[in-house]
Amino acid sequence: MPVVTETRTRQDRAAGTRTLILDAAVACLVELGYAGASTLAIQAKAGVSRGRLLHHFPSRDELLVAASQHLSASRLRQTEERLAEQLAGEPEGPRRVERCIELLWMTFHEPAFWAAVELWTAARTNPALAEALRPQERALRDAIRRVGDRIWGPAVCAHPRYPELRELLFTSMRGAALPYAFEKERRPAHDPHVALWKSLARRLLFADGQC
């Protein structure tokens, strides 16, 4: 086997193992929470040896932060593709804005969000974890903004009050989603905030006739 091919094969195997570990860590975060997502639990879920896990991720917090990044990156790609498909053929205007709000709200009820919540909560009393999360959260926030800008459409993005609406929706949706962690019977699609967000969007974007 040529050296280049052999090297690439080793790299592919390593990348595959890393992805397997990250997927297992995400699953443990969502299913067991931060406290239960131990390296032993992740190792068992991934089906890899202790040595292989530690080779890729020497510390638990490093692994969990990387898992959150891994899930968020894949989620953003999938979210953009899914929303673009669901908004296909929807002309710009109030109805498209309302549909965007409905679809964006549902993304706060996916595994990526709850995995992030577990890490945010733990970081409150874990300075090392907070330090590791901080730059990644900023990068993720910027990436979410870019995805959102592509979904809303050029007319909305050009509106002078769009940045205000974007930040309001992001922070409000994140806060409104938290009670769903313990109120399992609630249905997100029927949350009263949805009508409120739509009303605010109409006033901010369409009351002056600019959009």
Disulfide bonds with the S-S distance in Angstrom:
none
